Amino acid sequence: MSIGRTILLKLADSPFLNRQATQRAFVKRATKRFMPGEAPEDALRAAQLLKAEGRGTVFTKLGENIVVPADADAVRDHYLWFFDQLAASGLDGHVSVKPTQLGLDLSYEQCLAHLFALAARSEAIGKILWIDMEGYVYVDRTLRLYRALKERHPRVGLAMQAYLRRTQADLEGLMDVHPIIRLVKGAYNEPAAVAFPVKADTNRNYFDLSDRMLQAAAAGMCTPIFGTHDIELLNRLIARAKAHGASDKQYEIHMLYGIRDADQRRLRSEGRTVKTLISYGSAWYKWYMRRLAERPANVWFVVKSMLG
């Protein structure tokens, strides 16, 4: 892991910096690179512009590790309201939630009940509900949640992280439920015992996992979603899809709002399904620092934004 990434991930866990950053207008201005605004209406307006280009959207209200049950209830209610907005908008828009935002730290059963409510509403309006994968300590519980949801609601997707050493076995273990998997590289500060510390190893594992998903997609057993901004890697995977006989409609490419926008437009113009992940909300500090850690060179863009 690079020194810059390590530092940024450690800074992400600082409550003091969290408080300071979210109260500073010039820092908020810098976040515009990665999110159109804190309000859900900002996210919906941005999605309408993307719709004109043929891009779908995945929405996330930022926040995690809820410690008060009423706050988890409020998150559930917010997303139920948000599904109403999606139903009225005509957007190809979906929602991605973190289990700890729905109270996983407090109660597995209550978190599952909240997810069942969201999955039912999402299914009713023809959307996919996405479950985010968080830190390593949550992997087993998140996999358990996903299996329970898939028993009742087929259109539920799960994010998995290529930098975790266990992900290959976890992916194989899910094949019997015909999973919808958004594969990302991983953005948490994990020890080398559980996560690859070297970027090249993560990239290699990402390719191997994706290749396995494409094989399964060709057999109708898996829906792969490539959540990466690595264009060279994407080009290799597009070639592998053809080699396995998986059509362009059997996989998707997901990228973050504000990153590689020209490539997102190009990939869409080439006939591929591209969705842009849009985040909103006031609890953006940890998420923002993790985005910077994924590519520390982005810090220069932050400095220019602050000065601008």
C-alpha positions in Angstrom: 0.0 0.0 0.0 1.4 3.4 -0.9 2.4 5.9 1.8 -0.1 8.4 0.4 -3.0 5.9 0.5 -2.1 4.8 4.0 -2.0 8.4 5.3 -5.3 9.3 3.6 -7.1 6.2 5.0 -5.8 7.1 8.5 -7.0 10.6 8.2 -10.4 9.3 7.1 -10.9 7.8 10.6 -10.2 11.1 12.5 -13.3 12.5 14.2 -11.6 15.8 14.7 -10.8 16.2 11.0 -14.3 15.1 10.1 -15.8 17.9 12.2 -13.4 20.4 10.9 -13.8 19.5 7.2 -17.6 19.4 7.2 -17.8 22.9 8.7 -15.4 24.5 6.1 -17.0 26.0 3.0 -13.8 25.7 1.0 -13.5 22.0 1.8 -17.2 21.5 0.8 -16.3 23.2 -2.5 -13.6 20.6 -3.2 -16.1 17.8 -2.8 -18.0 19.0 -5.9 -15.5 17.0 -8.0 -17.1 13.8 -6.7 -20.7 14.7 -5.7 -23.1 17.3 -7.2 -24.4 18.4 -3.8 -25.5 17.3 -0.3 -29.3 17.2 -1.0 -31.0 14.3 -2.7 -32.5 16.8 -5.1 -29.0 17.7 -6.3 -28.3 14.0 -7.0 -31.6 13.6 -8.9 -30.9 16.7 -11.0 -27.5 15.4 -11.9 -29.0 12.0 -12.9 -31.4 13.7 -15.3 -28.4 15.1 -17.2 -26.8 11.7 -17.3 -30.0 10.2 -18.5 -29.8 12.4 -21.6 -26.5 10.6 -22.4 -28.0 7.2 -21.9 -26.4 6.6 -18.6 -28.1 5.0 -15.6 -27.4 5.9 -12.0 -26.8 4.3 -8.6 -27.6 6.6 -5.6 -26.1 6.5 -2.1 -27.0 8.6 0.9 -23.7 8.9 2.7 -23.3 7.8 6.3 -22.4 4.6 8.2 -22.1 3.0 11.6 -25.4 4.2 13.0 -25.5 3.8 16.8 -29.1 4.9 17.5 -32.0 2.7 16.4 -34.2 5.7 15.5 -31.5 6.9 13.1 -31.5 3.6 11.3 -35.3 3.9 11.0 -34.8 7.4 9.5 -32.4 6.0 6.9 -34.9 3.4 5.9 -37.7 5.9 5.6 -35.5 8.2 3.6 -34.8 5.5 1.1 -38.5 4.6 0.9 -39.2 8.3 0.1 -36.3 8.2 -2.4 -37.8 5.2 -4.2 -41.0 7.3 -4.7 -38.9 10.0 -6.4 -37.3 7.4 -8.7 -40.7 6.0 -9.6 -41.9 9.4 -10.6 -38.8 10.5 -12.4 -38.5 7.9 -15.1 -34.8 7.6 -14.3 -32.8 4.3 -14.7 -31.8 4.8 -11.1 -31.1 2.4 -8.3 -30.1 2.6 -4.7 -27.0 1.3 -2.8 -27.0 1.1 1.0 -24.5 0.3 3.7 -25.7 -2.3 6.3 -24.2 -0.3 9.1 -26.3 2.7 8.0 -29.3 0.5 8.7 -28.1 -0.5 12.2 -26.0 -3.6 11.6 -23.8 -2.7 14.5 -26.9 -2.7 16.7 -29.0 -5.7 15.5 -28.6 -8.1 12.6 -32.3 -8.9 12.7 -33.4 -5.2 12.6 -31.0 -4.4 9.8 -32.3 -7.3 7.8 -35.9 -6.1 8.4 -35.0 -2.7 7.1 -33.3 -4.3 4.1 -36.4 -6.4 3.4 -38.6 -3.3 3.4 -36.2 -1.6 0.9 -35.9 -4.6 -1.3 -39.6 -5.0 -1.6 -40.1 -1.4 -2.5 -37.2 -1.5 -5.0 -38.6 -4.6 -6.6 -42.0 -3.1 -6.9 -40.7 -0.2 -9.0 -38.4 -2.5 -11.1 -35.1 -1.5 -9.6 -32.0 -3.3 -8.2 -31.2 -2.7 -4.5 -27.5 -2.7 -4.0 -25.8 -3.8 -0.7 -22.4 -2.2 -0.1 -19.6 -4.2 1.4 -17.9 -2.4 4.2 -14.8 -3.2 6.3 -13.5 -6.8 6.7 -15.2 -7.3 10.1 -18.6 -7.0 8.4 -18.0 -9.4 5.5 -19.6 -12.5 7.0 -22.7 -10.7 8.3 -23.1 -8.9 4.9 -22.9 -12.2 3.0 -25.5 -13.6 5.3 -27.8 -10.6 4.7 -27.3 -11.0 1.0 -28.3 -14.6 1.0 -31.4 -13.9 3.1 -32.5 -11.1 0.7 -31.9 -13.2 -2.4 -34.2 -15.9 -1.2 -37.1 -13.4 -1.5 -35.9 -10.8 -3.9 -33.8 -11.8 -6.9 -33.0 -8.3 -8.0 -30.6 -7.5 -5.1 -26.9 -6.8 -5.9 -23.8 -7.0 -3.7 -20.5 -5.2 -3.8 -17.4 -7.3 -3.3 -13.8 -6.2 -2.8 -11.0 -7.6 -4.9 -8.3 -6.6 -2.4 -9.6 -9.1 0.2 -7.9 -12.5 0.0 -11.1 -14.3 0.9 -13.2 -12.9 -2.0 -12.5 -15.7 -4.4 -13.9 -18.2 -2.1 -16.8 -15.9 -1.1 -17.7 -15.4 -4.8 -17.7 -19.2 -5.5 -19.9 -19.7 -2.4 -22.6 -17.3 -3.9 -22.8 -18.9 -7.3 -25.8 -21.1 -6.3 -27.9 -17.9 -5.8 -27.1 -16.5 -9.2 -25.6 -13.3 -7.7 -25.5 -9.8 -9.1 -22.0 -8.6 -8.1 -20.4 -5.2 -8.4 -16.7 -5.8 -8.1 -14.6 -3.0 -6.7 -11.0 -2.9 -5.7 -11.6 -1.9 -2.0 -11.2 1.3 -0.1 -10.7 0.5 3.6 -7.5 0.3 5.6 -7.1 -3.4 6.1 -4.1 -5.4 7.4 -2.0 -7.4 5.0 -3.2 -10.6 6.6 -6.6 -10.2 5.0 -6.0 -7.8 2.1 -3.4 -7.6 -0.6 -1.0 -4.7 0.3 0.4 -4.4 -3.2 -1.7 -2.8 -5.9 -0.5 -5.2 -8.6 -1.8 -8.2 -6.6 -5.2 -6.5 -6.2 -5.4 -5.8 -9.9 -4.5 -9.4 -10.7 -7.2 -10.7 -8.4 -9.7 -8.2 -9.8 -9.1 -9.6 -13.3 -9.3 -13.3 -12.1 -12.5 -12.7 -10.2 -14.0 -10.8 -13.2 -13.0 -13.5 -15.6 -14.8 -16.1 -13.4 -17.9 -13.9 -13.3 -17.9 -13.6 -17.0 -17.7 -17.3 -17.4 -20.7 -17.6 -15.1 -22.5 -14.9 -16.9 -22.2 -16.8 -20.2 -23.8 -19.7 -18.4 -26.6 -17.5 -17.0 -25.3 -17.9 -13.4 -24.1 -14.4 -12.5 -24.5 -10.8 -13.5 -21.0 -9.1 -13.3 -20.7 -5.4 -12.7 -17.2 -3.9 -13.1 -16.8 -1.0 -10.6 -13.5 0.4 -11.6 -12.0 3.4 -13.3 -9.0 1.3 -14.6 -9.5 1.6 -18.4 -6.7 -0.8 -19.3 -8.3 -3.4 -17.0 -11.8 -2.7 -18.5 -10.4 -3.2 -22.0 -9.0 -6.6 -21.1 -12.3 -7.6 -19.5 -14.3 -6.5 -22.5 -12.1 -8.8 -24.6 -12.6 -11.6 -22.1 -16.4 -11.2 -22.3 -16.3 -11.8 -26.0 -14.0 -14.8 -25.6 -16.4 -16.3 -23.1 -19.4 -15.6 -25.3 -20.9 -13.0 -22.9 -22.7 -10.2 -24.7 -22.3 -6.5 -23.8 -25.8 -6.7 -22.2 -24.7 -9.4 -19.8 -22.4 -7.1 -17.8 -22.3 -3.5 -16.7 -19.7 -0.8 -16.0 -20.1 1.4 -12.9 -18.0 4.5 -12.2 -18.2 7.3 -9.8 -19.7 10.7 -10.6 -17.0 13.1 -11.8 -14.3 10.5 -12.5 -13.4 9.6 -16.1 -16.5 11.2 -17.4 -15.2 11.2 -21.0 -14.5 7.5 -20.8 -18.0 6.9 -19.3 -19.5 8.7 -22.3 -17.3 6.7 -24.8 -18.1 3.4 -23.3 -21.8 4.2 -23.5 -21.5 5.3 -27.1 -19.9 1.9 -27.9 -23.1 0.2 -26.7 -22.1 -0.8 -23.2 -24.3 -0.4 -20.2 -22.8 2.3 -18.0 -24.1 3.5 -14.7 -22.7 6.4 -12.7 -22.6 6.3 -8.9 -23.9 9.5 -7.3 -23.5 10.1 -3.6 -25.2 12.8 -1.5 -25.7 13.8 2.1 -23.8 15.7 4.8 -21.8 12.7 6.1 -19.3 12.8 3.3 -15.9 13.1 5.0 -14.9 9.4 5.4 -16.3 8.6 1.9 -14.4 11.5 0.4 -11.1 10.6 2.0 -11.5 7.1 0.7 -12.0 8.4 -2.8 -8.8 10.4 -2.5 -7.0 7.3 -1.2 -8.0 5.3 -4.2 -5.9 7.6 -6.3 -3.8 10.0 -4.2 -3.0 12.1 -7.3 -6.6 13.4 -6.9 -5.3 15.5 -4.0 -3.9 18.0 -6.5 -7.4 18.5 -7.9 -8.6 19.1 -4.3 -6.0 21.8 -3.8 -7.0 23.5 -7.1 -10.7 23.4 -6.0 -9.9 25.0 -2.7 -7.9 27.7 -4.3 -10.5 28.2 -7.0 
